[in-house]
Amino acid sequence: MADIYDAESLTTVPDSDGARYILALTNLSALANGDCVILDAANTTATQQAVKVSTTTAGEMVVGVATETITSGSVGKVQVYGYHSAVKVDGTTTSVAIGDNLQTGVIANKVAKFEAVTVKPSNGGGPMGTCLATVASGSDTTFAVFIDPR
């Protein structure tokens, strides 16, 4: 059984789909299902986790993927672990194959094939998950991912 972490009360709520979620506040922009999100450190407090869409910097530390539409300034569900069927991917320049590790790409809110970078951004992280489908180069779509930020 997975847990939903309520960022306000810091308690867990059982979930039955085998994935893990947090309830996170978005302050800067609305989010949609499949958007890759990073920590919004400027708006995170001791009782509220804030997130924002990934920017155009490859290799940022991923918090998870939005699983629903979340309006700006609202709290919504962000998946931090497990299978997600519709993560937004940038395959416009590089194809992505089953088993490839993924990271934030150079297009906001999308993931791309993990590439080792010489200079990571200040909030740089490792892969955010593993691709479960093949995306041809030149594609800009959604696909299945096993989310496991590390």
N, C-alpha and C positions, 0 to 999 in steps of 0.2 A: 504494500500500500504506500502510495506517495503522499507527500504533504504539500499543502498550500501554506505559505508563511505569511501571516497577516502583519505587515510592516508597522501598523499602528499599535497593536497589542502585543506583538512579538510572540503570538501563539500559533500553533499549527492547526490546520483543518484537514482531516483525512480526505484524500482524493482516490478514485478507484482506477485511473487509467495507467498507472505505473510511471507517470511523469512527475516532475516536481515544479512548483510554481512559487513565485512571490507576488504579492500585491504591491505594485509600485506606482508612485506618483510621476506623472510627466508634466513638466513645467514649460518646456520650450516649444513643443509642437505636438500635433496630434499623431497618434500611431495607428497603424493598421495591422491586421493579422499578417504575420510573416516578416514584419520589420525587425531587423537586427538592431539591438539596443545596447548602449554602453552606459556606464555610471555617469550620472550628473552630480559630480562631487559638490558643486557650488550650491545645490539645492537639497542635498541629502542631510537629514538631521539624525539625532539619536533615536528617534521613533519613526522615521519615514525614509524609506529608500526611494531616491529619485533617479529616473533614467531619461535618456534622450536617444534619438536616432544616431546611429554611427555616422561619423562625418566622412570626409573624403580622404582620410588618412588611413592607409592600409596598415593592418596589424594592431588596431586598438584593442584594449581589454574588453571582451564581450561579457555582458551580464546575462543576456538571453535573447529570446525572440518573443515579440508581442503575439498573443493568441486571440486578440479581439481588438476592435476599434476602441481607442482610448483618446478622448478629447483632451486638448491642452489644459493643464491644471487639474486633471481628474486622476483618480486611482483606478488601475486596471490590472489584469492578469498578465504576467510575463513568465514564460516557460524558461526554466534554467537547467533542465535535464530531461532527456528522454526523446521519444520519436515525435517529430512535427512534420506534417505532410506538405506544408506549403511555405517554406522559407524562401524569401526573395534572393535570387542569385544574379550576379553579374557575370555572364559568360560571353560578353561582347568581344573580348580580346583573347581569352584563353578557355579552352574546353575544360570541363570538370568531369571526372570519371567516378564510378562507384568506388568507394574506399578512400577517395582523396580527403585530406584534412582541409578545413575551411577556416577563413579568417575574415575580418572586415575588409571590404574592398575599397576602391577609390570612388565608388558611387555611394552616396549617403543611403543608409538603411538596407544595404545589400551585402551579402557575403560573396567571397571569391575564393578560388583555390589558394591554399596556404602556400606562401612563398617566404623563405627565410630572408629577412631584411637585415642589412648591415646596421642601419640606425633605426631603432624602434622609436615610436612616439613615447612621450613621457608616461602615458598610461598603457604602454605596450603589453601585450599578452601573447599567449600561444594560440594554438588552434581552438576554435569554438565548437567544433563538432566534425562529424564524418558524413560525407555525401552518400546517399543511398540510391542515387539515380545518375545517369549520364546526361550531361548538358553539352551540346555541341558548341564549338566556338562560333560566335556571332549570335548566340541566343541571349535573351534577357527575359527570364521567366521565374517560376517558383518550382521547387522540387522538394523531395523528402530528405530530411536530415536527422541524424541522431545527435541531439544537442548534448555536449559534455565539455563546457569551457574548462581549459586547463592552462 
